[in-house]
């Protein structure tokens, strides 16, 4: 294996095993495979991060805090934004390309030999666990892919695991449940006997579900208090607080980290080539994005956005969250590949839906390159790309060249 493009092509073969999110949502396949390769998920202590909003940011903050405390960390997140190497980060950064490819070249034959029909996400999370065991880290920070209880990352059941649960909201309702309590039960499911569970303050119904689960399995619940530093965007401060509490539990002492503004993941209120990029992709995140923009005095912007396919009510709620800040909306067609067996909404369909909800100025574009050109030509001082981490990742790659 000589390039990341070759590696991605090899991995995309496993997308065919993701027939549907609901039908394939269990731990059986991955548990069997991990057992066959020596249970690498049990080789390293884990800080496990779940939630609807803020998972990746919390994971990045916690990683930085643990590194600052002198621990060698692993980090795996999904989806990756610009490079496949983001799936296996060691010592504060993605593995160098050559190291990543060498490890993957050794790992994929084990997948073939096991003859277990893993999905794309399952292969990558198993690879991350295996790589962390191979290179040796003190602690791995692991972000869930979808939900928690039946997510592939929940093959980690060590008693010394620390769990961090960020803001819980309505997302992936077709798989996780249609109510906040049902979704909270899925997120809470990452907690096992003996675990510490750090929970962000939130809706009482969600908090009650997490608290009841922790009591039932014999986990210790801690509600994160306080707020993050003012240097951080508004929507990141609660994530920083959860990360600090969880990292302190892992380190075994109260950590007093700096604001760690530089530790924020890419694609979260990030400025690139004159554009603002943010991967907000559900009503909760888009509302938080709008609030953060308002704090910075931004009340109107040209917006390039599309959304992954979802029930009509969720699409409408996401668009309504975006409407108050949108002076002009550009909707591109783009293709989603990788973790989720989903597609983006056709540009024309989403543009029509937006007009029906009251967006006064909307245009559909046939591709992302064309859409970015249109956005850069807009007169508005603030030009924003949002609606999907997959979309933001592709835009970012085009912008940074």
C-alpha positions as CSV (number, residue, x, y, z in Angstrom):
1,X,0.0,0.0,0.0
2,X,1.7,3.2,-1.2
3,X,-0.8,6.0,-0.8
4,X,-3.8,7.2,1.2
5,X,-5.9,7.1,-2.0
6,X,-5.1,3.4,-2.3
7,X,-5.9,2.9,1.4
8,X,-9.2,4.6,1.0
9,X,-10.1,2.6,-2.1
10,X,-9.3,-0.6,-0.1
11,X,-11.5,0.5,2.8
12,X,-14.4,1.6,0.7
13,X,-14.9,-2.0,-0.3
14,X,-16.4,-2.4,3.2
15,X,-19.1,0.2,2.6
16,X,-21.0,-2.5,0.8
17,X,-21.5,-4.3,4.1
18,X,-23.4,-1.3,5.5
19,X,-26.8,-2.4,4.1
20,X,-28.8,-0.2,6.4
21,X,-28.0,1.6,9.7
22,X,-30.9,0.0,11.5
23,X,-30.4,-3.6,10.2
24,X,-26.6,-3.6,10.9
25,X,-26.6,-1.8,14.2
26,X,-25.2,-4.3,16.7
27,X,-21.9,-5.3,18.3
28,X,-21.9,-9.0,17.2
29,X,-19.6,-8.7,14.2
30,X,-17.0,-6.4,15.7
31,X,-16.9,-8.3,19.0
32,X,-16.2,-11.5,17.1
33,X,-13.5,-9.9,15.0
34,X,-11.8,-8.2,17.9
35,X,-11.7,-11.5,19.8
36,X,-10.0,-13.1,16.8
37,X,-7.2,-10.5,16.8
38,X,-6.5,-10.6,20.5
39,X,-9.0,-8.1,21.9
40,X,-6.9,-4.9,21.3
41,X,-9.7,-2.7,22.7
42,X,-8.8,-4.1,26.2
43,X,-5.1,-3.3,25.9
44,X,-5.3,0.4,26.6
45,X,-7.3,2.6,29.1
46,X,-10.1,4.5,27.3
47,X,-11.8,7.9,27.6
48,X,-15.1,7.2,25.7
49,X,-17.0,10.2,24.3
50,X,-20.7,10.1,23.3
51,X,-23.4,12.7,22.8
52,X,-25.4,14.4,20.0
53,X,-23.4,17.7,19.9
54,X,-19.8,18.4,20.8
55,X,-18.3,14.9,20.8
56,X,-15.4,15.6,18.5
57,X,-14.6,18.9,20.2
58,X,-14.7,17.3,23.6
59,X,-12.5,14.5,22.4
60,X,-9.9,16.9,21.0
61,X,-9.9,19.0,24.2
62,X,-9.5,16.0,26.4
63,X,-6.7,14.7,24.3
64,X,-4.9,18.0,24.5
65,X,-5.4,18.2,28.3
66,X,-4.1,14.6,28.8
67,X,-1.0,15.4,26.6
68,X,-0.4,18.5,28.6
69,X,-0.6,16.3,31.8
70,X,2.3,14.2,30.4
71,X,0.3,11.2,29.1
72,X,0.8,9.8,25.6
73,X,-2.6,9.6,23.9
74,X,-4.3,8.0,21.1
75,X,-7.4,9.6,19.5
76,X,-9.9,8.3,17.0
77,X,-12.8,10.3,15.7
78,X,-15.4,9.9,13.0
79,X,-15.9,11.0,10.4
80,X,-12.4,12.2,9.4
81,X,-12.5,15.7,8.0
82,X,-9.7,15.9,5.5
83,X,-7.4,12.9,5.9
84,X,-7.9,9.3,6.7
85,X,-5.0,9.5,9.1
86,X,-7.3,11.5,11.5
87,X,-8.8,8.1,12.4
88,X,-5.6,7.1,14.2
89,X,-3.9,10.0,16.1
90,X,-1.0,9.4,18.5
91,X,0.9,11.8,20.7
92,X,-1.3,14.8,19.7
93,X,-1.4,14.4,15.9
94,X,-2.5,12.0,13.1
95,X,0.0,9.3,12.4
96,X,2.5,10.2,9.7
97,X,1.2,8.8,6.4
98,X,3.9,6.2,6.0
99,X,3.3,4.8,9.5
100,X,-0.4,4.8,8.9
101,X,0.0,2.9,5.7
102,X,2.4,0.4,7.2
103,X,0.1,-0.4,10.0
104,X,-2.9,-0.7,7.7
105,X,-1.0,-3.0,5.4
106,X,-0.4,-5.3,8.3
107,X,-4.0,-5.0,9.6
108,X,-6.2,-5.6,6.6
109,X,-4.9,-9.2,6.0
110,X,-6.2,-9.9,9.5
111,X,-9.6,-8.7,8.5
112,X,-9.6,-10.9,5.4
113,X,-8.4,-13.9,7.5
114,X,-11.2,-13.5,10.0
115,X,-13.9,-13.6,7.3
116,X,-16.2,-11.4,9.4
117,X,-18.3,-9.0,7.3
118,X,-17.3,-5.7,8.9
119,X,-18.6,-2.3,7.9
120,X,-16.3,0.6,6.9
121,X,-16.7,2.1,10.4
122,X,-16.1,-1.2,12.1
123,X,-12.9,-1.8,10.2
124,X,-11.6,1.7,11.1
125,X,-12.4,1.5,14.8
126,X,-10.9,-1.9,15.1
127,X,-7.8,-0.6,13.3
128,X,-7.6,2.3,15.7
129,X,-7.8,-0.1,18.7
130,X,-5.2,-2.4,17.2
131,X,-2.9,0.5,16.3
132,X,-3.0,2.0,19.8
133,X,-2.1,-1.4,21.2
134,X,0.7,-1.8,18.7
135,X,2.4,1.6,19.1
136,X,1.7,1.9,22.9
137,X,-0.3,4.8,24.3
138,X,-1.2,5.6,27.9
139,X,-4.8,6.3,27.2
140,X,-7.0,6.3,24.1
141,X,-9.7,9.0,23.6
142,X,-12.4,7.3,21.5
143,X,-15.4,9.1,19.9
144,X,-18.6,7.1,19.3
145,X,-19.8,6.9,15.7
146,X,-23.5,6.6,16.2
147,X,-25.3,6.5,19.6
148,X,-23.4,4.5,22.1
149,X,-25.0,1.3,23.4
150,X,-24.6,-0.6,20.2
151,X,-21.9,1.6,18.6
152,X,-18.7,-0.3,17.6
153,X,-16.7,1.7,20.1
154,X,-18.7,0.2,22.9
155,X,-16.7,-3.0,22.7
156,X,-14.6,-1.4,25.4
157,X,-16.0,-2.5,28.7
158,X,-13.0,-2.1,31.1
159,X,-14.0,-1.1,34.6
160,X,-11.5,1.8,34.5
161,X,-13.0,3.5,31.5
162,X,-14.0,7.1,31.8
163,X,-17.1,8.1,29.9
164,X,-17.9,11.7,28.7
165,X,-21.5,12.5,27.5
166,X,-22.0,15.8,25.8
167,X,-25.3,17.6,24.9
168,X,-28.0,15.1,23.9
169,X,-30.6,16.0,21.3
170,X,-32.8,14.6,18.6
171,X,-30.6,13.1,15.9
172,X,-30.5,9.8,13.9
173,X,-34.0,9.2,15.2
174,X,-34.6,6.5,12.6
175,X,-32.0,4.4,14.4
176,X,-31.7,5.7,18.0
177,X,-35.3,6.4,18.8
178,X,-37.8,9.2,18.3
179,X,-37.8,10.7,21.8
180,X,-35.1,12.4,23.8
181,X,-35.3,9.7,26.5
182,X,-34.8,6.9,24.0
183,X,-31.8,8.7,22.5
184,X,-30.3,9.4,26.0
185,X,-30.6,5.7,26.8
186,X,-28.4,4.9,23.7
187,X,-25.8,7.5,24.7
188,X,-25.8,6.3,28.4
189,X,-25.2,2.8,27.2
190,X,-21.4,3.4,26.9
191,X,-21.3,3.3,30.7
192,X,-20.4,-0.1,32.3
193,X,-19.8,-1.3,35.9
194,X,-17.1,0.6,37.6
195,X,-16.9,3.4,35.1
196,X,-16.9,7.1,35.8
197,X,-19.4,9.0,33.7
198,X,-19.1,12.8,33.2
199,X,-22.3,14.3,31.9
200,X,-22.9,17.8,30.5
201,X,-25.7,19.7,32.2
202,X,-28.8,19.4,30.0
203,X,-32.5,18.6,29.6
204,X,-33.8,17.0,32.9
205,X,-35.3,14.1,31.0
206,X,-32.0,13.2,29.4
207,X,-30.2,13.6,32.7
208,X,-32.7,11.3,34.5
209,X,-32.1,8.6,31.9
210,X,-28.3,8.8,32.2
211,X,-28.5,8.9,36.0
212,X,-30.8,5.8,36.1
213,X,-28.5,3.8,33.8
214,X,-25.4,4.7,35.8
215,X,-27.1,3.5,39.0
216,X,-28.3,0.3,37.3
217,X,-24.9,-0.8,36.0
218,X,-22.9,0.5,39.0
219,X,-21.2,3.5,37.3
220,X,-20.4,6.7,39.1
221,X,-22.0,9.8,37.7
222,X,-20.4,13.3,37.7
223,X,-22.3,16.3,36.3
224,X,-19.7,18.7,34.8
225,X,-19.9,22.2,36.4
226,X,-18.8,25.6,35.5
227,X,-18.1,26.9,32.0
228,X,-15.2,27.1,29.7
229,X,-12.8,30.0,29.2
230,X,-14.2,33.1,27.4
231,X,-11.4,32.8,24.8
232,X,-13.4,29.9,23.3
233,X,-16.5,30.2,21.1
234,X,-19.7,30.1,23.1
235,X,-20.7,26.6,21.9
236,X,-17.3,25.1,22.9
237,X,-17.3,26.2,26.5
238,X,-19.5,23.4,27.8
239,X,-17.4,20.9,25.8
240,X,-14.2,22.2,27.4
241,X,-15.8,21.8,30.9
242,X,-16.8,18.2,30.2
243,X,-13.4,17.4,28.7
244,X,-11.6,18.9,31.7
245,X,-13.6,16.9,34.2
246,X,-13.2,13.7,32.3
247,X,-9.5,14.2,31.7
248,X,-8.9,14.9,35.4
249,X,-10.6,11.6,36.3
250,X,-8.3,9.8,33.8
251,X,-5.2,11.6,35.1
252,X,-6.1,11.0,38.7
253,X,-5.7,14.6,39.7
254,X,-7.5,17.9,39.1
255,X,-6.1,19.4,35.9
256,X,-6.0,23.1,35.3
257,X,-5.4,23.4,31.6
258,X,-5.2,26.6,29.6
259,X,-8.0,27.6,27.2
260,X,-6.5,25.3,24.5
261,X,-8.1,27.4,21.7
262,X,-5.6,25.7,19.3
263,X,-6.9,22.2,20.4
264,X,-10.3,22.7,18.7
265,X,-10.8,20.3,15.8
266,X,-10.8,21.5,12.2
267,X,-14.1,22.5,10.7
268,X,-15.6,24.1,13.8
269,X,-16.0,27.8,13.3
270,X,-12.7,27.6,11.4
271,X,-11.7,30.4,9.0
272,X,-10.1,29.0,5.8
273,X,-9.3,31.1,2.7
274,X,-11.7,33.9,3.7
275,X,-14.6,31.5,4.4
276,X,-16.0,30.3,7.7
277,X,-16.4,26.5,8.0
278,X,-18.5,24.7,10.6
279,X,-19.7,21.1,10.4
280,X,-23.0,21.7,12.3
281,X,-25.4,19.2,10.8
282,X,-28.6,19.0,13.0
283,X,-31.0,21.5,14.4
284,X,-29.3,21.6,17.8
285,X,-25.9,22.2,16.4
286,X,-27.1,24.8,13.8
287,X,-28.9,26.7,16.6
288,X,-25.7,26.7,18.7
289,X,-23.7,27.9,15.6
290,X,-26.1,30.8,15.1
291,X,-25.8,31.7,18.8
292,X,-22.0,31.7,18.5
293,X,-22.1,33.9,15.4
294,X,-24.4,36.3,17.2
295,X,-21.9,36.6,20.1
296,X,-19.4,37.7,17.5
297,X,-21.8,40.2,16.1
298,X,-22.7,38.2,13.0
299,X,-26.4,38.3,12.2
300,X,-26.4,37.8,8.4
301,X,-24.2,35.7,6.1
302,X,-24.1,34.1,2.7
303,X,-24.4,30.4,3.4
304,X,-23.4,27.3,1.4
305,X,-25.1,24.3,2.9
306,X,-26.6,20.9,2.2
307,X,-27.8,18.2,4.6
308,X,-27.7,14.4,4.8
309,X,-31.0,12.8,3.9
310,X,-33.3,12.7,6.9
311,X,-37.0,12.7,7.8
312,X,-38.7,15.8,6.5
313,X,-39.4,17.2,10.0
314,X,-35.7,17.1,10.8
315,X,-34.7,18.7,7.5
316,X,-37.2,21.5,8.1
317,X,-36.0,22.0,11.7
318,X,-32.4,22.3,10.5
319,X,-33.3,24.8,7.8
320,X,-35.3,26.8,10.3
321,X,-32.3,27.0,12.6
322,X,-30.2,28.4,9.7
323,X,-32.9,30.7,8.3
324,X,-32.4,33.8,10.6
325,X,-28.7,34.2,9.8
326,X,-29.0,33.4,6.0
327,X,-29.0,36.4,3.6
328,X,-28.4,34.0,0.6
329,X,-28.4,30.2,0.5
330,X,-26.3,28.2,-2.0
331,X,-27.2,24.4,-2.1
332,X,-24.6,22.1,-3.8
333,X,-25.0,18.5,-4.8
334,X,-22.4,16.3,-3.2
335,X,-21.8,12.6,-2.6
336,X,-21.4,11.0,0.8
337,X,-19.2,7.9,1.2
338,X,-17.8,6.2,4.3
339,X,-19.2,5.6,7.7
340,X,-22.9,6.3,7.0
341,X,-25.0,4.5,4.5
342,X,-26.7,7.8,3.6
343,X,-26.8,10.3,0.8
344,X,-27.1,14.1,0.7
345,X,-30.4,15.7,-0.2
346,X,-30.5,16.5,-3.9
347,X,-29.6,20.2,-4.3
348,X,-32.8,21.1,-6.1
349,X,-35.0,19.4,-3.6
350,X,-33.4,21.1,-0.6
351,X,-33.4,24.5,-2.4
352,X,-37.2,24.1,-3.0
353,X,-37.8,23.1,0.7
354,X,-35.8,26.2,1.8
355,X,-37.9,28.5,-0.3
356,X,-41.0,27.0,1.1
357,X,-39.8,27.8,4.6
358,X,-39.1,31.4,3.9
359,X,-35.6,31.7,2.5
360,X,-35.8,34.7,0.3
361,X,-32.7,34.1,-1.8
362,X,-31.7,30.6,-2.8
363,X,-29.8,28.9,-5.6
364,X,-28.9,25.3,-6.3
365,X,-25.5,24.4,-7.8
366,X,-24.5,21.1,-9.5
367,X,-21.3,20.6,-7.6
368,X,-19.1,21.8,-4.7
369,X,-16.4,23.5,-6.8
370,X,-19.1,25.6,-8.6
371,X,-20.9,26.3,-5.3
372,X,-17.6,27.5,-3.6
373,X,-17.0,29.8,-6.6
374,X,-20.5,31.2,-6.2
375,X,-20.0,31.7,-2.4
376,X,-16.7,33.5,-2.9
377,X,-18.4,35.9,-5.4
378,X,-21.0,36.9,-2.9
379,X,-20.9,40.5,-1.5
380,X,-21.8,39.5,2.2
381,X,-18.9,40.1,4.6
382,X,-19.4,36.7,6.2
383,X,-19.6,33.6,4.0
384,X,-20.3,30.3,5.7
385,X,-20.1,26.6,4.8
386,X,-22.1,24.3,7.0
387,X,-24.8,21.6,7.2
388,X,-22.6,18.5,7.1
389,X,-19.1,17.5,8.3
390,X,-18.7,15.6,5.1
391,X,-19.5,18.7,3.1
392,X,-17.2,20.9,5.2
393,X,-14.4,18.3,4.9
394,X,-14.5,18.3,1.2
395,X,-14.8,22.1,1.0
396,X,-11.8,22.4,3.3
397,X,-9.7,20.1,1.2
398,X,-10.5,22.1,-1.9
399,X,-9.7,25.4,-0.1
400,X,-6.4,24.4,1.4
401,X,-5.3,22.7,-1.8
